[in-house]
Amino acid sequence: MPDPRLQERACAFVIPKPGETPTLAEVVACLESKEIARQKFPERLEIVGEFPMTPSGKVQKFRLRELVAAQLGQPPVR
């Protein structure tokens, strides 16, 4: 997601299992249990129904950046 000082910050986009609604705290706890470096932890959690995909099946990350930037009212980071 865009950040005026650091240029970009981490945002996790998650497709939850049916009936589940994960929180940012739960995602961070999961990453801590796997001993992931803290600087890689997301600072925002976005719940989505599906990821935007290319015809070959790759996630279109630029569209995810555009989505969160629009929600924050900022221009997307390129």
MODELLER restraints for C-alpha pairs under 7 A, 6 or more apart:
rsr = mdl.restraints
at = mdl.atoms
rsr.add(forms.Gaussian(group=physical.xy_distance, feature=features.Distance(at['CA:1:A'], at['CA:8:A']), mean=5.47, stdev=0.5))
rsr.add(forms.Gaussian(group=physical.xy_distance, feature=features.Distance(at['CA:1:A'], at['CA:9:A']), mean=5.21, stdev=0.5))
rsr.add(forms.Gaussian(group=physical.xy_distance, feature=features.Distance(at['CA:1:A'], at['CA:10:A']), mean=6.21, stdev=0.5))
rsr.add(forms.Gaussian(group=physical.xy_distance, feature=features.Distance(at['CA:1:A'], at['CA:11:A']), mean=5.98, stdev=0.5))
rsr.add(forms.Gaussian(group=physical.xy_distance, feature=features.Distance(at['CA:1:A'], at['CA:65:A']), mean=5.99, stdev=0.5))
rsr.add(forms.Gaussian(group=physical.xy_distance, feature=features.Distance(at['CA:1:A'], at['CA:68:A']), mean=6.03, stdev=0.5))
rsr.add(forms.Gaussian(group=physical.xy_distance, feature=features.Distance(at['CA:1:A'], at['CA:69:A']), mean=6.20, stdev=0.5))
rsr.add(forms.Gaussian(group=physical.xy_distance, feature=features.Distance(at['CA:2:A'], at['CA:8:A']), mean=4.57, stdev=0.5))
rsr.add(forms.Gaussian(group=physical.xy_distance, feature=features.Distance(at['CA:2:A'], at['CA:9:A']), mean=6.31, stdev=0.5))
rsr.add(forms.Gaussian(group=physical.xy_distance, feature=features.Distance(at['CA:2:A'], at['CA:69:A']), mean=6.33, stdev=0.5))
rsr.add(forms.Gaussian(group=physical.xy_distance, feature=features.Distance(at['CA:2:A'], at['CA:76:A']), mean=6.23, stdev=0.5))
rsr.add(forms.Gaussian(group=physical.xy_distance, feature=features.Distance(at['CA:2:A'], at['CA:77:A']), mean=5.65, stdev=0.5))
rsr.add(forms.Gaussian(group=physical.xy_distance, feature=features.Distance(at['CA:3:A'], at['CA:9:A']), mean=6.21, stdev=0.5))
rsr.add(forms.Gaussian(group=physical.xy_distance, feature=features.Distance(at['CA:8:A'], at['CA:77:A']), mean=6.90, stdev=0.5))
rsr.add(forms.Gaussian(group=physical.xy_distance, feature=features.Distance(at['CA:10:A'], at['CA:41:A']), mean=6.84, stdev=0.5))
rsr.add(forms.Gaussian(group=physical.xy_distance, feature=features.Distance(at['CA:10:A'], at['CA:42:A']), mean=4.53, stdev=0.5))
rsr.add(forms.Gaussian(group=physical.xy_distance, feature=features.Distance(at['CA:10:A'], at['CA:43:A']), mean=5.78, stdev=0.5))
rsr.add(forms.Gaussian(group=physical.xy_distance, feature=features.Distance(at['CA:11:A'], at['CA:42:A']), mean=4.83, stdev=0.5))
rsr.add(forms.Gaussian(group=physical.xy_distance, feature=features.Distance(at['CA:11:A'], at['CA:43:A']), mean=5.79, stdev=0.5))
rsr.add(forms.Gaussian(group=physical.xy_distance, feature=features.Distance(at['CA:11:A'], at['CA:44:A']), mean=4.74, stdev=0.5))
rsr.add(forms.Gaussian(group=physical.xy_distance, feature=features.Distance(at['CA:11:A'], at['CA:45:A']), mean=5.81, stdev=0.5))
rsr.add(forms.Gaussian(group=physical.xy_distance, feature=features.Distance(at['CA:12:A'], at['CA:42:A']), mean=5.63, stdev=0.5))
rsr.add(forms.Gaussian(group=physical.xy_distance, feature=features.Distance(at['CA:12:A'], at['CA:44:A']), mean=6.28, stdev=0.5))
rsr.add(forms.Gaussian(group=physical.xy_distance, feature=features.Distance(at['CA:12:A'], at['CA:45:A']), mean=4.91, stdev=0.5))
rsr.add(forms.Gaussian(group=physical.xy_distance, feature=features.Distance(at['CA:12:A'], at['CA:46:A']), mean=6.11, stdev=0.5))
rsr.add(forms.Gaussian(group=physical.xy_distance, feature=features.Distance(at['CA:13:A'], at['CA:45:A']), mean=6.07, stdev=0.5))
rsr.add(forms.Gaussian(group=physical.xy_distance, feature=features.Distance(at['CA:13:A'], at['CA:46:A']), mean=4.78, stdev=0.5))
rsr.add(forms.Gaussian(group=physical.xy_distance, feature=features.Distance(at['CA:13:A'], at['CA:47:A']), mean=5.89, stdev=0.5))
rsr.add(forms.Gaussian(group=physical.xy_distance, feature=features.Distance(at['CA:13:A'], at['CA:48:A']), mean=6.58, stdev=0.5))
rsr.add(forms.Gaussian(group=physical.xy_distance, feature=features.Distance(at['CA:14:A'], at['CA:46:A']), mean=6.25, stdev=0.5))
rsr.add(forms.Gaussian(group=physical.xy_distance, feature=features.Distance(at['CA:14:A'], at['CA:47:A']), mean=5.05, stdev=0.5))
rsr.add(forms.Gaussian(group=physical.xy_distance, feature=features.Distance(at['CA:14:A'], at['CA:48:A']), mean=5.99, stdev=0.5))
rsr.add(forms.Gaussian(group=physical.xy_distance, feature=features.Distance(at['CA:15:A'], at['CA:47:A']), mean=6.01, stdev=0.5))
rsr.add(forms.Gaussian(group=physical.xy_distance, feature=features.Distance(at['CA:15:A'], at['CA:48:A']), mean=5.33, stdev=0.5))
rsr.add(forms.Gaussian(group=physical.xy_distance, feature=features.Distance(at['CA:15:A'], at['CA:49:A']), mean=5.65, stdev=0.5))
rsr.add(forms.Gaussian(group=physical.xy_distance, feature=features.Distance(at['CA:15:A'], at['CA:50:A']), mean=6.40, stdev=0.5))
rsr.add(forms.Gaussian(group=physical.xy_distance, feature=features.Distance(at['CA:16:A'], at['CA:22:A']), mean=6.98, stdev=0.5))
rsr.add(forms.Gaussian(group=physical.xy_distance, feature=features.Distance(at['CA:24:A'], at['CA:44:A']), mean=6.76, stdev=0.5))
rsr.add(forms.Gaussian(group=physical.xy_distance, feature=features.Distance(at['CA:24:A'], at['CA:45:A']), mean=5.62, stdev=0.5))
rsr.add(forms.Gaussian(group=physical.xy_distance, feature=features.Distance(at['CA:28:A'], at['CA:41:A']), mean=6.46, stdev=0.5))
rsr.add(forms.Gaussian(group=physical.xy_distance, feature=features.Distance(at['CA:51:A'], at['CA:59:A']), mean=6.28, stdev=0.5))
rsr.add(forms.Gaussian(group=physical.xy_distance, feature=features.Distance(at['CA:52:A'], at['CA:59:A']), mean=5.81, stdev=0.5))
rsr.add(forms.Gaussian(group=physical.xy_distance, feature=features.Distance(at['CA:52:A'], at['CA:60:A']), mean=5.47, stdev=0.5))
rsr.add(forms.Gaussian(group=physical.xy_distance, feature=features.Distance(at['CA:52:A'], at['CA:63:A']), mean=6.87, stdev=0.5))
rsr.add(forms.Gaussian(group=physical.xy_distance, feature=features.Distance(at['CA:53:A'], at['CA:59:A']), mean=4.56, stdev=0.5))
rsr.add(forms.Gaussian(group=physical.xy_distance, feature=features.Distance(at['CA:53:A'], at['CA:60:A']), mean=5.35, stdev=0.5))
rsr.add(forms.Gaussian(group=physical.xy_distance, feature=features.Distance(at['CA:54:A'], at['CA:60:A']), mean=6.34, stdev=0.5))
rsr.add(forms.Gaussian(group=physical.xy_distance, feature=features.Distance(at['CA:65:A'], at['CA:76:A']), mean=5.96, stdev=0.5))
rsr.add(forms.Gaussian(group=physical.xy_distance, feature=features.Distance(at['CA:65:A'], at['CA:77:A']), mean=6.88, stdev=0.5))
rsr.add(forms.Gaussian(group=physical.xy_distance, feature=features.Distance(at['CA:66:A'], at['CA:76:A']), mean=5.22, stdev=0.5))
rsr.add(forms.Gaussian(group=physical.xy_distance, feature=features.Distance(at['CA:69:A'], at['CA:75:A']), mean=5.83, stdev=0.5))
rsr.add(forms.Gaussian(group=physical.xy_distance, feature=features.Distance(at['CA:69:A'], at['CA:76:A']), mean=5.11, stdev=0.5))
